[in-house]
């Protein structure tokens, strides 16, 4: 039987398939469709220190081979996530989750990460320094190596669990930013977040999204994501989680060949709620097709 297990920052996963933050809610929403315990793990909806309503609507638009979103980190705030969302999740999910955290200052990042670090269901903390849809936070920390390192160092000082820094593709040199995070103590890197994009309504001449621009995701960005994952995986020594346009078992294998030890699935969940389930079920078949016996053995083996 094909070996589909992998490891993320020293913690074993039953398989490398992880629904990405912002596309899977707090998990229990998808439990109505299938047993989410089949997942390797999942990254919960991005959480900030205080409650956020998000950006004005409309904030989602279709694009060729993908979609634009400018949701703006809508969430109830960390205290309500801990008191309301996580207890509900514990009732139906029996593995560790990835707590995705964002902020508008280093102090906000550290306070939120410290609170999430104390939760027993949290196995990893994914620090989002790459959100392109909020003003004055998120991506502003992830486009400068020095700032990325400062956030990393500050979060590591208040946490005990593995810290994974989520990087933006909207930069000139993603390898330098990944290396800065590693040097500052990051336990892992995840990439890529969405690419900046926009659409214009030809009838009105106005941008389709109220925020004007949004993050573009979906199959169209897969080659860009794959290149960046490969670049980073061959630059740092810490684990890399690949994402960006992943929608099939073949995509997962390609990401792992590029250097990812685990793979997040984003927009595909919004198109088909069974997307991750299907990918997990298809993995052994795809592995047999390519003569792969153990997924762990192919990580980073692309012949450059």
N, C-alpha and C positions, 0 to 999 in steps of 0.2 A: 504493500500500500504506500502511496506517495506520502512523503513527510512534509507537511505544510506548516509545522510549528516554526516559530522564530523567537527572537529575544529583543526586547527594547529596554535599554539602560539596565540590563541585568535581570529584568523580569520576563519570564517566559509567557508567550502568547500562543494560544491554540492555532492561530493562523495570522497572517500579516494584514488582514483587512480591517480597517478602522474608519467608520464614518467620520467625516470632518466636521469641525465646529461650525455651527450656523446652518447645518443641513440636516440635523438629527435631533434638534431640540434638546431635551434632557433625557432622551432615551425612551421613556415610558410611552411617548406618543406612538413610536414604531412598534412597541410591544403588542399593540392591537393587531398588527399585521403578521408578525412571526416572533419566535422565541429569540430575543436579541442576545441571549447568552451564547449563541453560536459565533458571535463576533470575536475578533481578537481582543478588542476593547473599543471604546468610542470616545471622541472628544466632545464634551458637552458644549452647549451654547455659550458664547463669549460672555464672561461675567465681569462687571465693573464694581467699584466700591459702592457707588450709589445707583439708584434706579435710573434707567434711561428709557425715554419714550422712543428714541430713534429719530430718523430723518423724516421730513414731511413726505407725503405720498403725492404722486406715484413714485415708487422706489424700486420697482423691478421692471425690466424690459427685455424682450427677446432679441437675440442677435443670431447671425448665421453660425450654426454649430456651437451655440452657447447662449449665455444669458448675462445681462447686466444687473447688478444689485447695488443699492445704496441704503441698506436697512439701517445702518448707523448704530450698531451694537445695542439694539433694543433688548433690555433684560430687567428683571426686578431688583437687581442689586444683590450683593453677596450675602447679606444677612437673610434675605428671603429665599435665596437659593439654598442656603444651608438649612433653614428651618422648614421650608415647604417643598422644594423640588427634590433634594437629596433623600429625605425620608420616603417619599413616594417611589423614587427609583430603587431604593434598597429592597423594597417589597418584591420586585420582579427581576432585578439584575444582581448576579452573585459574583461578579468579578470587579476588579479595580477599574476606575475610569480615568480619563485624562481631563483635568480641570483646565479649561481654557480661560485665561485672564487677560484683560486689557486695562489700560489706564490713561490718564491725561497728565500725570506727573509721576516721578519716581516714587514719591510717597504713596500715591494711590496704588501703584503696582505692588509695593511691598506690603501695604496693609491688606490688600485683597489676597495676595499669595499666602501671607502668613495665616489668614483665616482658613483658606482652602487646604492648606498643608495639614491642618489639624484633623481633617475629616477622614475617617477610616476607609471610606469607599474610594478616596482619591489615591491613585498609584503614582501619577505623574502630574506635573504642572507645566502646561504649555503657555508660554508667555507671548502674547500676540503683540509684536512691535511692527506690525505690517498692515493694519487695517487702512485701506485707502478711502474709506467713506465717512470719516469723522474729521472735524477741524480741530487742530491744536493738540492732537494726541495720536496714538496708534502708530501710523507709518512714519511720523516725524522722528520717532526714536529709532526706526529700523533703516533709515536711509543714510545714517552716519555711523561709522564704525565706533567712534569714541562714545557716542550716546548709547549705542547698542550694548557696548561693554559696561557702561555705567548701570544700566537697568539690570543686566545679568548679574553683576557683582552685588547690587543691592538686594535683589531677590534671593540670591544664594545665601546671603547673610541671615535671612529670616526663615529659611525653609530647611526641611530635612529630606524631602523626597526629590527624585530626579527632576531637574528643570530643563525643559526643552524650549529653545527659543524659535519662534515662528517668524520666518523672514519674508520680506517683500521682494518681488521680482522687479519692482520699479526703481532700480538702482543701476549705477554704472558698473560696480564691481562687487558682486554678491559674495565672492570668495573672501574678500578682505573683511566683510562684515561677519561672515561665519567664523573666520579665524579669530576675530576680536572677541566674539562671544565665547569661543572655546577657551581662549586665554583667560577670560574673566571668570571661568569656572562652570560654564554651561555643561550639562550632562548629555545633551543631544540638540540636534537642529531639525526643524521641520520646515519644508518649503515645497511649492511656492504658494503664497497667497494670490489673490486675484490681480490681474493686469488692469491698469486704468483704461477706461474706454467711455464712449458716449454714443447716443443715437439722437437724431433730429427728426421730429415729426414734420413730414413734408407738407402737410396741410396747414400747419400753424407757423412753421419756421422756428419753433421753440424746441429745446431739448426735451426728450421724452421723459427723462427722470427729473424730478423737482430739484435734486441735488446737483443737476447739470451733468456731472460725471458719476460713474459707478465702477464697481469691480467686475471685470469680465471673466467668466469661468465657463467650463464645458470642454468638450473634446478638442476644440480649436486650439486651446493653449497647451495641449499635451506635449508637443515637441519642444516648446520653450521650457516647460517644467522639467522635462527629461534632461535637457542640456544642463540646466542649473543644478539639478540633483547630482548629476554626474560630476560637474565642476566642484561642488561643495564636498561630495563624498570622497573625492580624491585630493582634497585640500586639508580636511580635518580628520582627526582620529576618533572622534566621538560618533555615536550612532546618528544616522540620518533617516528621517521619515519623509518619504516622497509623496507629493500630491500635485494635482493640477490636471484636470481633464481625464482622470482615470475612470473608465466605465466598463472594462472587461477584465477577465482573468489574464489575457495576454498582456494588457497594460500593466498589471501588477508584476508580472514576470519581467517585463521590460524595465520597470522602475527598479526592481531588485538587482538586475544585471548592472544597471547604472550605479548602484551603490546603496540603495535604500534597504534598511532592515525591516521596515514595515511601510504600509502604503495607505494613505487616507483617500477616501472616496467622497467627493463633495456634491457637485451639481447633479450627478446621476441619481442621487437619492430624491431629489425634487421632481425628477421626471418619472421615476419608478421606485416606489417605496420598498420594493423587493430587490433593488439593485445589489446591495451588499450580500444578501443571502444567495443570489444567483452567482455572484463572483466566487464566493466561497465554495459553492457546489461545483462550479466549473474548473476550479484550480487543479484538482487531480487529473482531470481529462487533458487540460492544457499541458500540464507537466509531462504526462505520458507522451503527448504529441511531440514534445521537444526533447525527450529522453532525459528528463530531470527527475532524480529520485528524492533529493532533499533540497527544499528551497534555501535553507541556510547556506548551502554549499555554493550557490550561484551569486551571492551578494557581492557586488563590485567586480565581477569577473568579465565585464565587457572588454573586448580586445581593442584597445585604442591604438 
